[in-house]
Amino acid sequence: MKKIRVSLAIMLVATMLIGVYTTAFASGSVNGIVVGKEYSATFDDGNMYLLVEVTNTNGVDTAVSMDAISIDASGNAIEANAEDDVFILAPGEIYMLVGVFPNSASATNYDYDLFVNTKLGTYGVQAAGNDLDTKGYDAGNGNVEIYVTNKGSEAVSGEAVVVYYYKGQIVDFGECGLYNTGGALKPGETMTAKFYTKQAYDSFEYYVAGMK
């Protein structure tokens, strides 16, 4: 396994509902995983969120996970990322990794490692890839729905992420697991991942990653 470390100064300002998102672009890559957009935000409840867009440029399925910490003005670590799930990305697949920090309202910086593994044969897992047919719709009044169908022959588990934008700036996001019953999406099944925001937005992007 290899890792990439990226440290970026950020300004975190809590506001009444969604907080202020700060966008940064990291020109980093490791073992075929390329870092694209980054977003950070804090909420009134003290939660800090870190979103990192990654692309698998390898010709093989690749596992990626993120370990992150929030840092205060004195350079001390506040807490570690509360979410460190592993995602399996097919060649060319893009996904948005999410880090959650429940007690980091005072954070002024963050640091993270991406852990990448291209040799998945011994683990018996594969990316769902084209087995998943996905379509995203704006249902109005802050509602976005992502329809996911498992066209393959094996059960798939995974997650969907929606990012809301207004005038090119992120204003909110949401996550939803891919399953109907039993924690997975069975062959032939379709599910609807439903997302809602109170924020004004004029566009959205969605990301879906699954493994089988």
C-alpha positions in Angstrom: 0.0 0.0 0.0 1.0 3.6 -0.7 -0.3 6.8 0.7 -0.5 10.4 -0.2 -0.4 13.1 2.4 -1.9 16.5 1.7 -2.0 19.4 4.2 -4.0 22.5 3.3 -4.8 25.5 5.4 -8.5 26.2 5.5 -10.8 28.7 7.1 -13.8 27.3 8.9 -16.7 29.6 9.7 -19.9 28.3 11.3 -23.1 29.8 10.0 -26.8 29.2 10.9 -27.5 26.2 8.7 -24.8 24.8 6.4 -21.6 26.6 7.2 -19.1 28.0 4.7 -17.4 25.6 2.3 -13.8 26.2 1.3 -12.6 24.7 -1.9 -9.1 23.6 -2.6 -7.4 21.7 -5.4 -4.7 19.2 -4.6 -2.4 18.3 -7.4 -1.6 14.9 -5.9 -1.9 11.3 -7.0 -0.7 7.9 -5.7 -0.7 4.5 -7.4 -3.2 5.6 -10.0 -5.6 7.4 -7.7 -5.8 11.1 -8.6 -7.1 13.7 -6.2 -9.4 16.3 -7.7 -11.6 18.7 -5.8 -11.6 19.1 -2.1 -14.2 20.8 0.1 -14.3 21.4 3.9 -17.2 22.7 6.0 -18.3 23.2 9.6 -21.8 23.1 11.0 -23.5 24.7 14.0 -23.4 21.3 15.7 -19.6 21.4 15.7 -19.3 18.8 12.9 -16.5 19.4 10.4 -16.8 17.6 7.0 -14.0 17.0 4.5 -14.9 15.9 1.0 -12.2 14.6 -1.4 -12.9 13.7 -5.0 -10.8 10.8 -6.3 -10.4 9.2 -9.7 -9.1 5.7 -10.4 -6.8 6.0 -13.5 -5.6 2.5 -13.2 -6.6 -0.3 -15.6 -7.7 -2.5 -12.7 -10.1 -2.3 -9.8 -8.5 -0.3 -7.0 -9.3 0.1 -3.3 -9.1 3.5 -1.7 -9.7 4.8 1.8 -9.0 8.0 3.7 -7.5 8.6 7.1 -7.8 12.2 8.2 -7.3 14.5 11.2 -8.5 17.9 12.1 -6.0 20.4 13.5 -6.3 23.5 15.8 -4.6 26.8 15.5 -1.6 25.6 17.6 -1.0 22.7 15.3 -2.4 20.1 17.6 -4.6 17.2 16.4 -8.2 17.5 17.5 -9.7 14.2 16.4 -9.5 11.6 13.7 -12.0 11.0 10.9 -15.1 9.2 12.1 -15.6 7.5 8.7 -12.8 5.5 7.2 -14.7 3.1 4.8 -12.9 1.4 2.0 -14.3 1.9 -1.5 -13.5 -0.3 -4.6 -13.4 1.8 -7.7 -13.5 0.4 -11.3 -11.1 1.8 -13.9 -12.0 5.4 -14.7 -14.5 5.6 -11.8 -14.8 8.9 -9.8 -16.0 9.0 -6.2 -16.3 11.5 -3.4 -14.7 10.4 -0.1 -16.2 11.9 3.0 -14.5 12.6 6.3 -16.6 13.4 9.4 -15.3 15.2 12.5 -18.0 15.6 15.2 -16.0 17.9 17.6 -13.9 20.1 15.4 -15.6 23.5 15.3 -12.3 25.1 16.3 -10.3 23.4 13.6 -8.1 25.7 11.3 -6.4 23.0 9.3 -6.6 19.3 8.3 -4.3 16.6 7.1 -5.1 13.3 5.4 -3.7 10.1 4.0 -5.1 8.1 1.1 -4.5 4.4 1.3 -4.5 2.7 -2.1 -4.4 -1.0 -3.0 -4.4 -2.4 -6.6 -3.9 -6.0 -5.8 -7.4 -7.2 -4.7 -7.3 -10.8 -5.9 -6.5 -12.2 -2.5 -9.4 -10.3 -0.9 -12.1 -11.7 -3.1 -13.8 -8.4 -3.9 -14.4 -6.5 -7.1 -15.8 -3.1 -8.1 -19.4 -3.3 -9.1 -18.6 -1.0 -12.0 -21.0 -1.3 -15.0 -23.2 -3.8 -13.0 -24.7 -0.7 -11.5 -27.0 1.4 -13.7 -27.5 4.9 -12.1 -29.7 7.9 -12.9 -30.0 11.1 -11.0 -33.0 13.4 -10.9 -33.9 16.7 -9.4 -37.3 16.1 -7.8 -37.7 19.8 -6.8 -38.0 21.6 -3.5 -34.5 20.5 -2.4 -35.0 16.8 -3.2 -32.7 14.8 -5.4 -33.3 11.1 -6.1 -30.7 8.6 -7.4 -32.0 5.5 -8.9 -29.6 2.5 -8.8 -30.2 -0.9 -10.4 -28.0 -3.9 -10.0 -27.8 -5.4 -13.5 -25.2 -8.0 -12.4 -25.4 -11.5 -11.0 -24.0 -10.8 -7.6 -25.2 -8.7 -4.6 -23.6 -5.3 -4.4 -23.0 -3.1 -1.4 -21.8 0.5 -1.5 -22.8 4.1 -1.1 -24.1 7.1 -3.0 -23.1 10.8 -2.4 -24.8 13.9 -3.7 -23.2 17.3 -3.7 -25.3 20.5 -4.2 -23.9 23.6 -5.8 -25.0 27.2 -6.1 -23.2 29.5 -8.6 -20.4 27.0 -8.8 -19.9 26.8 -5.0 -20.8 23.8 -2.9 -23.7 24.4 -0.4 -24.6 21.0 0.9 -24.1 17.2 0.5 -25.6 13.9 1.6 -24.7 10.2 1.8 -26.9 7.1 1.4 -26.1 3.4 1.5 -26.9 1.1 -1.4 -29.3 -1.7 -0.1 -32.9 -2.8 0.1 -32.7 -5.6 2.6 -29.8 -7.5 4.1 -27.4 -4.6 3.7 -26.9 -5.1 -0.1 -28.6 -4.6 -3.4 -29.4 -8.0 -4.9 -29.2 -8.9 -8.6 -32.1 -7.3 -10.5 -33.1 -5.0 -7.6 -33.6 -1.3 -7.9 -33.4 1.2 -5.1 -33.9 4.9 -4.8 -31.4 7.0 -2.7 -33.2 10.1 -1.6 -31.5 13.3 -0.6 -32.8 16.6 0.7 -31.3 20.1 1.4 -32.8 23.3 2.7 -30.1 25.3 0.8 -30.7 27.1 -2.4 -28.9 25.3 -5.3 -28.8 25.4 -9.1 -27.0 22.1 -9.8 -25.9 18.9 -8.3 -23.4 16.1 -8.9 -23.7 12.5 -7.7 -21.3 9.7 -7.1 -22.0 6.0 -6.7 -19.5 3.3 -5.8 -20.2 -0.4 -5.1 -18.4 -3.6 -4.5 -19.3 -7.3 -5.0 
